Amino acid sequence: MQVSTGGAADALAVRQRIEQVPGVSKVVERTAEPELLTFEVDSLPGQSARADVARAVVQSGWNLIELRSVVQSLEDVFLELTGAGTQIAAVPASESVQ
């Protein structure tokens, strides 16, 4: 899911608070603009932490601007599972094994 907060929120404080929500497995900051912080939040398999994340943001005194599901494509899931999306340094042809 993607969570956007506004107001006088500190990015580190928001991330740490969301990480404490039961069912949350990972929190990654995506953008930090003057009045908008956006995080990608992953839940543990089989769990939905949406309501608890929203509650945590609001009860901490931050403005909840947006909370939406982010659906990965099948290709994104494949690349994540296989590690095929990582960069591999190219070896110049002159150094290749013959």
N, C-alpha and C positions, 0 to 999 in steps of 0.2 A: 504494500500500500504506500501511497505517497501522502505525507502530512506537511501542511504549510501553516506556519504560525506567524503572527504579526505583533506589532507593538514593541515594547522594550525588552524583548526576550534575548537572553544570551545563548548563543548556539551550543556551547558546551553544556550549559545547565539543561537545555531542552533535550539534547541527545542523551545525557545521563538519566534524566527523568523517564524518558521513553524506554530506555534500556531496562529500567526497573519494573516495567509493566509485565505481569505474568503472561507467558505465551509469546513474548517477543524474543527472537533469536539474533537479530542484527539490526543496527541503525547506522545509516550512512548519510552524511550531510551532502546534499546535492547542490544547493545554492545558498548564498548568504548575501542578500541585498539589504540596503539600509533598513527597510521596514518589513522584510519578508525572509523567513528562513524555511527552507524546504528539505525534508528528509525522506529517504526511502527506508521503509520499515518492513523487515521480513518476520513472519510469524513461524512458530514451530509447526512441523507437519501436523495436519489435522486440527489445528487450532486457529481461531479467529480472535485477534486482539483488538479489532477495530473500536469497539465500544469502550474498552478499557484505556486505549491510547487517547481517544477523544476526551474521556473523563479526566485523565491525568493532565492533559494540556490545559483544559479549562480550569480544573481545581488548582493548578499551579499559578493561575492568574494571567496566562497568556491567551491571546486571541487565536482561536482556531479558524483559520481562513479557508482551508480546504482539507478534506480527507477523502481520498479516492483510491479505488483498486487499480493496481498496475498489473496487467496480464502479460506474461512473457510469451513470445511466439515459440512454436515448437523448435525452430532453429536456434533461438536464444537458449532454450533449455539444453539442447544437444551440445552447443558450444560450451556452455557452463559445465556440463557433466564430463565432457571429454577433454576439456582444457584446450580445445582447438582454437579458441579465440585469443590465446596469448601470443605475443609477438616472439618470433624466433629470429635470432640474428642470422643473416645470410653469410655464407662462407664464399669468398671470392673464388672464381673458377680456378685460378692459379694455385689455390691452396686445397683443392678438393683431392680426395683420396683416389688414386689411380689403380 
